[in-house]
Amino acid sequence: MKHLKKITRVSLLLTVFVALAACATRRGAPPFVAVSRITGVPAEGTAGVNLSLGGTVEPSGATNQTVAWSVQNAGTTGASISGTTLTTAGVGTVTVTATIADGLAAGPDYTQDFNISVLATPARYREMIQATPDAAASVTIAGDSAYYYNPATTDEWRKGAFIAGRTVTLSPFKIAKYETTYELWYEVKQWATDADRGANVYTFANQGSEGHDGTAGDPPADSARLEPVTTINWRDAIVWCNAYSEMSGKTPAYYADSSCTAVLRVSTNDSGTATAADGAVIKPGADGYRLPTEAQWEYAARGGGTPSAASSFAYKWAGTNTESELGNYAWYNANSGGATHPAGEKTANALGLHDMSGNVWEWCWDWYGSPVDTGTAADPAGPALSPDLARVVRGGGWDFDASIWAVAYRGLDSPGDRYDNRGFRVVCSLVE
């Protein structure tokens, strides 16, 4: 019995000793701080382009900071994760889970789910900006020689669309924030030319190139996918606008017949000869994408708003009136290094549009007419036909000097021509 009591007494002493030691350990260690959330995880990515999940653990003093990532639901993206890198093959939405071990013997680990949209093109490169001040009212521009490249010029091609003696009224419209990137062009083209579309398949005369030196029709490359598409002609551009409209659930703007029943889906390279695309008819009220008219392009390049000869609307270039500042707003022969650059790298103009001067020339809808008509014009779209069979291009390119990419400078090209310094951006009507 005495022996049993001795064992019990020793066991009790050992228990007390272990408890005291544990208390001493806890008093000497910092308190455990639990994770409250993870922030800074990207909300979108691009199919085929690796995405770093990153993320910041909060609070910053949380005891455990190591995040383990896993795919919860890949959906149609074909997603997989290696370390902190998410790899995808298709578009859609992928749900990923972040897990942090809580560091305690008991209790669940910290987990947080994130839904990531995987796009073929980052959403910002699809962004449209309302150009006119009022979404429900037209804007009027009274022409003035202050809008010319030089008020004293007699060169018609340096006067722009808002010449003295002309009053232009524009209906509300939106315009793309960026020039059409090769990645967006390629995404839409692949959708449009898929044989599964049957009778509604699209045909492009040119496959488009990634900037000034890309290989025509190649899949977008990480290094230049956001450069503007080039080597496409005017006809390719309007046919692509229809494809983009259909892919986006909008009503196409361009038709091959006056009754607007035959959607224009074919372009050609014929130069010097009018084709079906050259006779395209715009469907009234269509909400689809299209090329800007020359007047729309120049109004937006000047910064939109309420026009005034005493305001920034009279600036020579998109965003500035000072030649020493040009490098902040545009890629041209003095700073481009003989190449196109990704859309949006330069400072935007007053309307928030990038590259309205420089980088690439941009196709407009109008046939080229000179001189520009005076008088009053509501939503002018150029002459019925150009004696030169030429369409308007605006904005200058990476290989031209400053005087050429002034917002008043009017260029022209055959609708069947394509060059490594020609691209476009889109507009759409504000249909209520």
Secondary structure, DSSP 8 states (H G I E B T S, - for coil): -HHHHHHHHHHHHHHHHHHHHHHHHHHHS-------EEE---SEEETTS-EE---EEESTT-S----EEEEEE-TTS--EEETTEEE-SSSEEEEEEEEE---SSSS--EEEEEEEEEESS-GGGG-EEE-SS-TTS-EEEE--GGGSSSTT---GGGS-SS-TTEEEEE--EEEESS--BHHHHHHHHHHHT-GGGGGG--B-S---EETTS--TT----TTTTTSBEES--HHHHHHHHHHHHHHTT---SEESSTTS-SB--B----SSS--TGGG-EE-TT--S-B---HHHHHHHHTT-SS--TTSGGG-SBTTBS-GGGHHHH---TTTS-SS---TT-S---TTS-S-SSSSSEEEEEEE--SS---EEEES----SS-TT--EEEES--TTS-TTTTSTT--EEE-TT---TTEE---EEE---
